[in-house]
Amino acid sequence: MKKRIDKIREKVKVEGKVIVSELSQLYGVTEETIRRDLEKLEAEGFLTRTFGGAILNLTPQNDQLHFYKRASTNIEEKKKIGTLVVGVLENERTIVADASTTVMEAMKQLRTNPSYIILSSSTEIFRELGDSKMKLMSTGGTFNPSSLSLYGTHAKETISRFYPDVALISCKGLAANGLITDSSEEEANTKQVMIQQGKKVCLLVDHTKFGCIGFMKFADLSEIDYLITDQKPEEKWIELCQKYGVKVIYP
């Protein structure tokens, strides 16, 4: 099923829209099965279902979904990324982390190490990792109840006072020209400051984010040191990262 969903995702990216009946014939499954696949992709914010088919969301809508809803999508992919992050951070100690669900999975992998100091714009981190051995710090700021994040002037000013070893960030889309985007201006502004302050920057993205474009640019690949993903990207993405000096890490 997973491979079929990935093929449907690529088809939507290329063609902009798909028809349920055509997908049913193409992949040899029932129309009801295709509808369930499209429901999953809609839950990711990747597309919008229409009568008899679906259309691509040019601007991902994930920020309209609650954190817990987004956390339930692509779970295995996020866990793979989180495991890889542990190796990258082996010699680092101070981390600034955004409020994304992908970064949260990475934080869970670090919970038993008491040497880490985490500064985060996430409020969920205190529920998830309140009993961990890490030292947790909050950016403060205005609370977003949908993303369970903190943003605004106070959050940015707090982040700007620190110089962490690593910034851990995710995004809504990585464009073919190297633009890194988010669908929320509030989140994008916070991530910009994290990137400025981090001595190294790790971009955590699962394979569904490649080729997608969000509402607002907040970085270029040239500002990233590591791109950590759940499977080997297509050669064009590896070449793009090499162009900007980004080390690509995958299982």
N, C-alpha and C positions, 0 to 999 in steps of 0.2 A: 504493500500500500504506500509506503514512504516514497519509493522510487516513482510511483505513478504521480503522487502529489508534486514531487519535484519537477517532473516533466510538464505537468499542467502549469506550474508556476512559471517555468521558462517559456511556455507557449503564450501565456498571458503577457509576459514581459515583451515578447517579440511582436505579437499581433494586437495587443491592447484590449482584446475581448475574446470570449470563447462561448460556444453554444453547447449546452448539456448533451443534446442528442448526438452531436458530432463527436464529442469526447467519449461518449458511451461506445460508439462504433469504433473509434480509434483505438481504445484501450481494452475493448472486449469485456466490459463490465456493464452492470445495469445503470440506468439513469439515476436511480436512487443512490447508488454508490458514488457517482460523480457529484451529486448534490451534497453529500456528506463531505466529500473532499473540498468542495467550494466553501462549505460552511467553515471548515477549519482554516482555510486561507483568508476568509473574511474576518474570522476571529483574530488573526494576526494583523489585520489592518491592511493586508496586501491588495485585496480587491473588494468590489461591492457586487453582490448578487443582483441580477436583474431577472425579468421574466424570461425564462428559458436559457439563461446563461449567466455571464458575469463580465464586468469590465475592470480594468486596472485602475487602482488608486494612484494617480500621479504623485499625490502627496499622501504618504502613509497616515493612517488615522489611529494608530495605536495609542496615542496620547489621550484619545477620547475613551479608551478602555481603562478600567481600574487596574492598579498595579497587580492585584491578585489574579485578574483575568489574563494579563500579559505573562505573568509568571508561570501560568499553566501551559503556555505554548512553547514548542521547541525545547522541552525540558532536557532531553538527552544531549542535545547539541550544546546547551548552556553548561551542562555538567562536564562535558568534554573540554570545553574552553576553560572552565574553572580549574580543572586538573592541570592543564598546561601552564596556567598562570603561576602555580606554585613553584615550578622550576625557574621561571623568569625572575621571581621575587626572592629567590633563595638567599641572596646576599644583600637584600634591601630591608629597611626597617620602618621607614615612615611612608605612609601612603595617603593620598587624597583620592576619594572614590565618589563617583557620581551615584545617582539614585536609580539606575537602571536595573532591570531584573537580571541581566547577564552579569553585571558586576557583582550583584548580590550573590549569585552562585559561586563566583570566585572567592568572595569574602568567607563563605561557608567553609571552603577548603582550607582556609588559614586559621580557623577558629581555635585550634589547639596550641598555637604558637604564641607564647606570652611576650615575645620580643617585638611584635608589631604594634605600631601606633597608627590608628586609622582616623582620619578626618573625613567626614562624609556629609553630603547634603541629603542623605536618606534618613527618614524617621523610622522606617521599617527595620533598619539595621539594629536598632536597640531591642526590638522584639525578637528578631532572629538570633542575634549574637550577644544579647545581654548577659548570658551565662558563660561566654567564651573567656579565654585567657588574655585576649588582646585588650589594649587600651583604646577605648572608643571616644571620639570627640565629635561634636556637632558644629556645623557651620552656623546654625541659627538662621533666622530669616522668616519669610512669609510661607505659611504652610499651604501646600497643594494637596487636598484630600484625595484626589484621583490618582496622582502619581506617588503619593506618600513622600513627597520631596519638599525641600526648603529652597527658596530662591529669593532674589531681590538684592538690594543694596547691602543689607547687613550680611547676607551670605557671601557675597563677593568680597566685601571688605575683610571678613574673617579669613577667607582663603588666601587673600593677598598678603597676609601677615606671616604665612608659613612657606617653607621651601622644602616640600617633601621629596623623598628619593624618587618616587614614582607616582604618576597620575594614572588611575584606571578609569577609562571611559568607554562607553558604548555609543551607538548612533542609530539613527533610523535608516540611513542609506549611505552607501559609498558609490559615488558616480565614477564613470569611466575616465573622466578628466582629473580624478584625484580629489574632488571636493567631498568633504565629510559633512553630512547634514543631519538636522534634527527637525521634527515636526512641531516642536514647541520653542518659541522664542525665549521663554523663561529658562528652560533647561539648557538651550544653546548658549545663552549668556554665561551661565554658571560654568559650563564645561570649558568655555574660552579661557576663563581665569584659571581653572585647574591646569589646563595645558601650559599656560604662561608660567605657572609657579613650579610645575613638576620638573625635576632634573631629567627624568626620562618619562616618556609617554607611551602607554600601552593601549591600543585600540582593540576592544573585544567585540567581534562581530561573527554571528553565525552565517552560514553560506547564503541564507535568504536575503541578506542585506546588500549583497553585491549587485550593482546595477540599479539600485533604487535611489530615489531622490526625495529628500524631505523638504519642508517649507523653508528652512533657514540654514545657510552655511555657517559652521562655527570653526572649521579648521581645514587645512590642506594636508595631504599625505606627507608633504615635506616637513610638517611639524610633529610627525609620529616616529617613534623609534621601533616599536614592535606592533605587528598586526597579528592577533591571535584568533584563530578560527577553528571550526570543528571538522573541516575536511580540506583536502588540497584544492586550492582555487584553480580556475582555468589559467592556462599559461599567460594569457593577456594580463591578468591581474598580478601574477608573479613578476612579470616584466615591468609593469607599472610601479610596483613596490621597489624593485631594484633601481629603477630610474630615480626614485626619491630617497634611496638609502634606507628603506624600511625592511627590517628583518621579519619574514613571514614564518609563523609557527603554527603547525597543524599536527594532528595525530600521525 
